[in-house]
Amino acid sequence: MTKEEVAHQYLSYLEKGEMRKIIDLFTEDGIVESPLYGTQLAKDFYISLANDTNTSKLKFDGLFFENDTNRLSLLFDYNWELKNGERVDFKVVDIITLSPQNKIEKLAIIYDTVQTRMVINDLKK
């Protein structure tokens, strides 16, 4: 799979809630750095995310490659409905570091958490 295919598959699986398929895009020890969930193994992060999520709608906004690296960045709009029915919308940048075999070693998630932090705190109460 090419770098671009990995990125598009990731977004497709995320929107469909296909967490097992997302986890399969990662190396065995792949990690996710999230502003809400902290740094976790990918398999643990996506299980937590699935437990908190009813639906996700994504709107792809760009794919950016860094020359001479195994990193790329995704830009997209995220409409997230949590298990309690609350919805939040935000713009996301995911910075993906790939292994030589184009498996995700690290995914760093960047977005403004002001609204989402309040909503996720309400869900966890």
Secondary structure, 3 states (H helix, E strand, C coil): CCHHHHHHHHHHHHHHCCHHHHHHCEEEEEEEEECCCEEEEHHHHHHHHHHHEEEEEEEEEEEEECCCCCEEEEEEEEEEEECCCCEEEEEEEEEEEECCCCCEEEEEEECCCHHHHHHHHHHHC
